[in-house]
Amino acid sequence: MPLRSSSHCARNILGLVSVSDSTGSTPLRLRIVAADSGSAILDENYRPKAIVAASSIVTEPPYRNASAQISDLLMVPANRHDLIVSELRMCKRMLQMVAADVVHIDMSLGGPSVSQLTISDLSEMPISSRAKQNVREALPELRKLAAEIEQKYKVEVLAIGKESVAIRIAELTAGACSVVYASRKALEQRSTVLLGLPTLCTVTVSENQLTSHSFRPSEHDLVGSAFDFDEVTHRVQISEFNNPTVRGFKILKIRPKET
């Protein structure tokens, strides 16, 4: 059965049963739920104005793509610092539909359990003062959500961040879905939209499927996908070029086709 978000951007569920060792305690096929936000609407100077989308995914061996996903349209200011809370809520929604063994969220704190994370722990971590402040503000809600997930689903939430392959797949997935959302925005406004993709990736369009490919050398086989059920990408012209202000980022110029 397909998981579909409100935006009709989803993938099918594959393989919902974990395999355990002979003791029944350690999963041999660790199924990971993760979430991340990706892509931004840019202004004429290529500065980010709005974060476009967030995706929660399930991934399992060999950890190259999502076996299930949900995506939400955001269009929130690019300077928002509380998106991590929304992303964890998305993970909780995913767990209502798909069993998993662990949750990864996009906080690069070395992988501690979020439900046990304290202000004292945070003060000792080698991260910037600004990052500590952002986490400190979100921590009460994050701990509450993590505790609810642990209690209901028996799944630990880890603050592992960019070290997680699952987080990267979620980022790529959000990037692919963002192209669908940005194309719809271009059609609705009858204007050109500049979309900044996640770091070190490119997007290809084939009929109704969009695929976001990582071009990091160690991630050549990682992808994120989106389905364009309404065929909005068929009605726009999409061109890609390098972001001249930030190395490693691509920009998509999306404009309505002439009728």
C-alpha positions in Angstrom: 0.0 0.0 0.0 1.5 3.4 -0.9 2.2 6.0 1.8 1.0 9.3 0.4 1.6 12.8 1.8 -0.8 15.7 1.4 1.3 16.6 -1.6 1.0 13.3 -3.3 4.8 12.8 -3.1 5.5 9.3 -1.8 7.0 5.8 -2.3 5.7 2.3 -1.7 6.4 0.4 1.4 8.9 -2.5 0.9 9.7 -5.2 3.4 8.2 -4.5 6.8 9.6 -7.4 8.8 12.9 -7.1 10.7 15.2 -10.1 10.9 16.8 -10.7 14.3 19.7 -12.9 15.5 19.1 -16.2 17.4 18.5 -14.3 20.7 15.7 -12.3 19.1 17.3 -9.0 20.4 19.6 -7.6 17.8 18.2 -6.7 14.4 20.3 -8.0 11.6 18.5 -5.7 9.2 18.4 -2.5 11.1 15.4 -0.5 9.8 16.0 3.3 10.3 13.5 6.1 10.3 14.9 9.5 9.6 13.8 13.0 8.6 15.3 16.1 7.1 14.4 19.3 5.4 15.8 20.2 2.0 16.0 22.8 -0.8 15.3 26.5 -0.6 13.6 29.1 -2.8 16.3 31.6 -3.6 16.1 35.4 -4.4 17.7 37.0 -7.4 21.0 37.1 -5.6 20.8 33.4 -4.9 20.2 33.8 -1.2 17.7 31.4 0.5 14.3 32.9 1.3 12.2 29.8 2.2 12.8 26.2 3.1 10.6 24.2 0.7 10.0 20.7 2.1 10.7 18.1 4.7 10.7 14.3 4.3 10.6 11.4 6.7 11.9 8.1 5.3 12.5 4.5 6.2 15.7 2.8 4.9 17.1 -0.6 5.4 20.0 -2.7 4.0 21.8 -1.8 1.7 20.8 1.7 2.7 20.7 3.3 -0.7 17.2 4.7 -0.9 13.9 5.0 0.9 11.6 2.0 1.2 8.8 4.2 2.5 8.5 8.0 2.7 6.2 10.9 3.6 6.8 14.5 2.6 5.4 17.8 3.6 5.3 21.2 1.9 6.8 23.8 4.3 7.6 27.1 2.6 8.8 28.6 5.8 11.4 31.3 6.4 15.0 30.0 5.8 16.1 31.4 9.2 13.7 29.1 11.1 15.6 27.1 13.8 12.8 24.9 15.0 12.5 22.6 12.0 14.1 19.8 13.9 10.9 19.5 16.0 8.7 19.3 12.9 11.1 16.6 11.5 10.8 14.5 14.6 7.0 14.8 14.5 7.2 13.5 10.9 9.3 10.5 12.2 6.6 9.8 14.8 3.9 9.9 12.0 6.0 7.4 10.0 6.2 5.1 13.0 2.4 5.0 13.1 2.6 3.3 9.7 5.9 1.4 9.6 7.8 -0.6 12.2 11.5 0.5 12.7 14.4 -0.2 15.0 15.8 3.3 15.5 15.2 7.0 14.7 17.9 9.4 13.4 17.3 13.1 13.6 19.4 15.9 12.1 21.3 17.1 15.1 25.1 16.4 14.8 25.7 15.8 18.5 27.5 12.4 18.2 24.5 10.2 18.5 23.2 10.5 22.1 19.7 9.5 23.0 17.5 12.6 22.7 15.2 11.6 25.5 18.2 11.6 27.9 19.9 14.7 26.6 20.3 17.4 29.1 21.4 21.1 29.1 24.6 20.0 31.0 25.4 17.4 28.2 24.9 20.1 25.6 27.2 22.6 27.3 30.1 20.1 27.1 29.7 19.3 23.4 32.1 20.8 20.9 29.6 22.8 18.9 29.1 26.5 18.3 27.4 28.7 20.9 24.7 29.5 18.3 24.1 25.8 17.7 23.9 25.2 21.4 21.3 28.0 21.7 19.2 26.6 18.9 19.2 23.1 20.4 18.6 24.4 23.9 15.4 26.2 22.7 14.1 23.0 21.0 15.2 20.5 23.6 12.1 20.4 25.9 9.8 19.5 23.0 12.4 17.2 21.4 12.8 15.3 24.7 9.0 15.0 25.1 8.6 13.6 21.6 11.5 11.2 21.9 10.1 9.9 25.2 6.7 9.4 23.6 8.3 7.5 20.7 10.3 5.3 23.1 7.3 4.5 25.3 4.9 3.8 22.4 7.1 2.2 19.8 10.1 1.0 21.8 12.4 2.9 19.5 15.3 5.1 20.5 15.8 8.6 19.0 19.4 9.4 18.3 20.9 12.9 17.7 23.3 11.7 15.0 22.9 14.3 12.3 24.9 14.5 9.1 26.9 11.3 9.9 23.8 9.3 9.2 23.3 7.8 5.8 19.5 7.7 6.6 19.5 11.5 7.2 21.2 12.0 3.8 18.6 9.9 2.1 15.9 12.0 3.8 17.6 15.1 2.6 17.8 13.8 -1.0 14.2 12.8 -0.8 13.1 16.3 0.4 15.2 17.7 -2.5 13.4 15.6 -5.1 10.0 16.5 -3.6 10.9 20.2 -3.6 11.2 20.2 -7.3 7.5 19.2 -7.6 6.5 21.9 -5.1 8.6 24.5 -6.8 7.2 23.6 -10.2 3.7 24.0 -8.9 4.6 27.4 -7.4 6.0 28.5 -10.8 2.8 27.5 -12.5 0.5 29.1 -9.9 2.5 32.4 -10.0 3.2 32.2 -13.8 6.8 33.2 -13.0 10.3 31.8 -12.7 11.3 30.1 -9.5 15.0 29.6 -8.4 15.3 26.5 -6.4 18.5 25.8 -4.4 19.1 22.0 -4.1 20.7 20.3 -1.1 24.5 20.1 -1.0 26.3 18.0 -3.6 23.3 16.6 -5.5 21.5 16.8 -8.8 18.0 16.0 -9.8 16.8 14.1 -12.9 13.3 13.9 -14.2 11.9 10.8 -16.0 8.2 10.8 -16.9 6.5 11.2 -13.5 9.4 10.3 -11.3 12.1 12.6 -10.0 15.4 11.3 -8.6 17.9 13.2 -6.5 21.4 11.8 -6.9 24.3 12.5 -4.5 27.6 13.2 -6.2 29.7 12.8 -3.1 32.3 10.2 -4.0 31.3 8.0 -1.1 27.6 8.3 -1.8 27.4 7.5 -5.5 24.7 5.0 -4.9 22.4 7.1 -2.7 19.2 8.5 -4.1 16.0 10.2 -3.1 12.8 10.0 -5.2 9.5 11.8 -5.6 6.5 11.1 -7.8 4.8 13.9 -9.7 1.2 12.6 -9.7 -0.2 15.8 -11.1 2.5 16.0 -13.8 3.3 19.6 -12.9 6.9 19.1 -14.0 5.6 18.4 -17.5 4.4 21.9 -17.7 7.6 23.7 -16.8 11.1 24.1 -18.2 13.8 23.1 -15.8 17.5 24.1 -16.2 20.3 23.4 -13.8 23.4 25.5 -13.0 26.0 25.9 -10.3 25.3 28.3 -7.5 28.0 30.9 -8.0 27.9 32.0 -4.4 28.3 28.7 -2.6 30.5 25.8 -3.8 28.9 22.4 -4.0 25.3 23.5 -4.6 23.2 23.4 -7.7 20.3 25.7 -8.6 17.3 24.8 -10.7 15.7 27.5 -12.8 12.0 26.6 -13.2 9.7 28.5 -15.4 6.3 27.7 -17.0 6.3 26.5 -20.6 4.9 28.9 -23.1 1.4 27.9 -24.1 
